[in-house]
Amino acid sequence: MMSKLFINKLFAQTSATKQKSISLLYFNLLLAIWLGLILNYSFYEKIHQLTPYQNLKSGLLLVATSLVIITTYNLIFQCLSWKWNAKFMASLLIIVGGFSAYFVNSLGVIITPDQIQNMLQTDTREIRDLWSIRLLIWTIIFVIFPLWVVMCLKIKKTSLGQQFMQKLLSSVFSALLMFSLLFFFYVDYAAIFREHRDLKGMISPQNSIASSLSYYQKKAPKQNLPLVRFGEDAHLIQPIQSGQKPKLMVLVVGETARAESFALNGYARNTNPELSQLKIINFTQVSSCGTATAVSVPCMFSGMPRKSYNEQLASHREGLLDIAQRASYQATWIDNNSGCKGACERVQQYQIPVALKQKWCDSSGECLDEILVDSLQDYLSHLKQDDTQSHLIVLHQMGSHGPAYFKRSKAPYQPFQPMCNSNAIQGCSATELRNSYDNSIIYTDHVLSQLIKTLQQQKHYQTGFWYVSDHGESTGEHGLYLHGAPYTVAPTQQTHVPMLMWFSDAWQQQNVSQVACLKSQVNHSLSHDYLFPTLLSLLNIKTQVSDPENDMLHLCLPHPQLQQRA
């Protein structure tokens, strides 16, 4: 009997302590401290780096900054968080904030609407590559643990009048403290945030929430918008003559390759052993349209320059492939990535045979890029021997997509050792990370070389080859990893991309001036803006929507003004 009473008493005490009572006022304050202070240490480090002060005043600015963020969150919670929804709201913010903070604090990623778009347009393979032991540990500490604490807390019952009064007093105090600190340090904040507007993308969880709202309001494609026809006047300048070989152009859209890691561009390591043996035209100064695939790829095919690129318009307007198809080219997209981001919706999309997937893909569905070589060969093998149609084929690489760089190459294309054999790249040494990334470039070099050699064997066509990466990659430089940084502050590692061309003897014989013109611009400052008009010119397609100012071939015309008027 005594033991039973003891057990019941112990159980009662355990149950009582399992859920600790706390007022809604303190619940919201603790949540504000957790979200505002604990999750954002990288943001505070950045503020510390940017402040011109030393010692005491530098510390005071950091304290003031943390108090501003905490009081801002607390003010918001006093308005939105009530007893009936407090735990749900807290749980949601902890989850969003926890994962946002991981990418900011561990990888140096700034959360922007473009990052949200890139995340929403990714596939399950890329999501799997993000998971690691490091992320698991982070999830346990910064997501699961605070969620458990929230579940263990019991919010005290208070009258509506008392609750309202507490919220009013807390709101007034938070607002006064926040505005006082902002006023006192106004000059400092104005100087920092005027030059670094994207710093707000480092503050979790507001970065994810604000960026998501911005994406859905401004950047998300609207449903059921009518298709805007574009380049309806497109036509071949010189139709294929009898006995003349049709053109076959292969455009390779690279993934996450940066120009500074190409030996062709002066990199100390020999990352281009095969391409360097081929007669290619390499362009050394090329910049991307964006820092993420979701931006760069549709921009490249839209016909809009980067500075005036309208993502909403691009989502429902015809583009490069539509125009080529209208001018009698067979346009085909072959993908080994996460899709064409709308660029190929109205043209033929080649379905990779199951046999090739079994040969080049692992159990998770990730495929090595040599599947594109075999796919191109398979596609070409099914063309008629007497084919008179010209072809534009786009190959979309997996390339050097991170963070699992070690998956983007295979032996013997891994000469640089040791490698970072983990997708938790921030935990690898600089040497290991560099080795795994450079090996992925060597493998890309091999794939591109094999594609060119495939085209060399096509004697029925004038064959051309154009490779350009969608964006670059940060591998720890300046504390940044991966890509997707806001373009205005993105390092060159993310915006300076490789670009090269190759043309068969038959193409060069029929288009001597074209090739000579391109060779004269290998060191010119170029960008993705040049792809649309230049490719159309290479394909002998004429349309009024092609901007001659960004046409690389237009620069070599003997009378450009006369040509433009014509």
C-alpha positions, 0 to 999 in steps of 0.5 A, a space after each residue: 500500500 505504501 509503495 503504491 502511494 509512493 509511486 502515485 505521488 512520484 507519478 504526480 510530481 513527474 506529470 507536474 514537472 513535465 509541463 512547466 507553467 509559464 505566462 504567455 508574456 514570457 513564452 513570447 519573450 523566450 521565443 523572441 530571444 531564441 529566434 532573434 539571438 540564438 539563430 542569427 550569430 552569423 548575422 551578428 558576426 557580419 555586423 561586427 565585421 562591418 562596424 567601423 568601431 573598436 572595443 566598447 562601441 563595437 560591442 554596444 552596437 552588437 548588443 543594440 542590434 540584438 535587442 532591436 531584433 529581439 524587441 521587433 520579434 516580441 512586438 510582432 508576437 504580442 500582436 499575433 500570438 495568443 494562448 490558442 495559437 501560441 504553440 502552433 505559431 512557435 513551432 512553425 517559426 522554430 522549424 522555418 527559422 532552424 532550417 533557414 539558420 542552418 543555410 545562413 550560418 553553416 553555408 553563408 547562404 543569403 535567403 532571397 526570393 530567388 533562393 526560394 524559387 530555386 528551392 521550389 523548383 529543385 527535385 528530390 535528388 538535389 534535396 537528398 544531397 543536402 542531408 548530412 550528419 551535420 544537418 541532422 545534428 543541427 536539426 536535433 539541437 536547433 529544431 527538435 530540442 526547442 520544439 520539445 521545450 515548447 511542448 513541455 511548457 504550459 501557458 497559464 490561463 489569464 483573463 482576457 483583460 489581464 492578457 491584453 494589459 500584459 501585451 499592451 505594456 510589453 508592446 509599448 516597452 518593446 517599441 520604445 526600446 527598439 525605436 530608441 536604439 534605432 534612433 541612437 545608432 541610426 547613422 551606423 545602421 544607415 551606413 551599413 545597410 545602405 551598402 549591404 541591403 541584402 543583410 536582412 536575408 541573413 536574419 532567420 526566420 524573417 528571411 524565409 518568410 519575407 522572401 517567400 511572400 515576395 516570391 509569391 507576390 512578384 516572382 511566382 508565375 501566374 496561372 492561366 496567363 495567355 501565351 505571348 508569341 515572340 519572334 513571329 517573323 523568324 525565318 531562315 536567311 538562306 534556306 538549305 540549298 540542294 546538296 548543302 548540308 543542314 546544320 546541327 547545333 548542340 548547346 550544352 547548358 552547364 551547371 555550377 561551373 565557374 570560369 576560374 576553375 577552368 585551366 582554359 582560363 588560366 587555372 593552375 590545375 589541369 582541369 581541361 586535359 581533353 578540351 585543351 587538345 581540341 580546336 575549340 574557341 574559349 571565351 574568358 570573360 563571360 558573366 551569367 544572368 543570375 546566380 541560380 538555375 531557376 533564374 539563369 536558364 529561363 533568362 538565357 532563353 528569353 531574349 531579354 538582357 539581364 538588367 531588364 529581365 522580367 521573370 513573370 513575362 518570361 514564364 508565359 512568352 515564347 523564347 529561343 527554342 520556339 523561334 528556332 522551331 518556327 524557322 524550321 529547326 527541329 528543337 530538342 531538349 535532353 535533360 540530366 538536371 531538374 528540368 528546363 524551367 519553362 524554356 522547353 515547354 513547347 518543343 520536343 523533350 527527349 525521353 532518355 531510354 531505361 537502358 541508359 538510365 540503368 547504365 549511368 544512374 544510381 539507385 536514387 536516380 542521380 545520373 552521371 553526365 555521360 548519359 547525355 553523350 549516349 543520349 545524343 548518340 541515340 538521338 542521332 542514330 534515329 535520324 534519317 540518313 537523308 535528313 534535310 532538316 536542321 537541328 538545335 539540340 540542348 543538353 542540360 548537365 548535372 555538371 558540378 551541382 553541389 553540395 555533393 561534388 563527389 557524386 559529380 565525377 567518377 574514376 579515373 576522372 578524380 586525380 585530385 585527392 583526398 576528396 570531400 566525400 560528404 555533402 556537409 562541405 563546410 566540415 571538409 578542409 579547403 583542400 578536400 573541397 577544392 579537390 572534389 569540385 575540381 574533379 567534377 570540372 575534369 569530368 565535365 571536361 571529359 563529357 564535353 570532349 566526348 560530345 564534340 567527338 560525337 559531332 565530329 563523326 556526323 558527316 551528314 551535317 554542319 555541326 556546331 557546339 556551344 557550352 556555357 554554364 548557368 552560374 558559378 559556385 562558391 566553395 568557401 571563399 569569403 565564408 560563402 558556399 554553393 550559389 544563389 547570392 544576390 547578384 549585386 553582392 555575389 562574388 565572381 565565383 558565382 557570376 563568372 562562367 566558362 563558355 566555349 564553342 567548336 565547329 566542324 570543318 564543314 561548318 567552318 568552310 560554309 561560314 568562314 567569317 562567322 568563325 573568324 569573328 568569334 575567334 576575335 572576341 575570346 577576351 571580350 567582356 561577354 555575358 548570357 545576354 549574347 546567347 539569344 541573338 548570337 545563336 540565332 545568327 549562327 543558325 542563320 535565323 533572322 527576326 526583329 526581336 534579336 538585339 544586334 547590339 548583343 549579337 557577337 557576329 554583328 560586331 564583325 559586319 562591314 557596315 553594321 548600321 546599313 545592315 541594321 536598317 536592312 
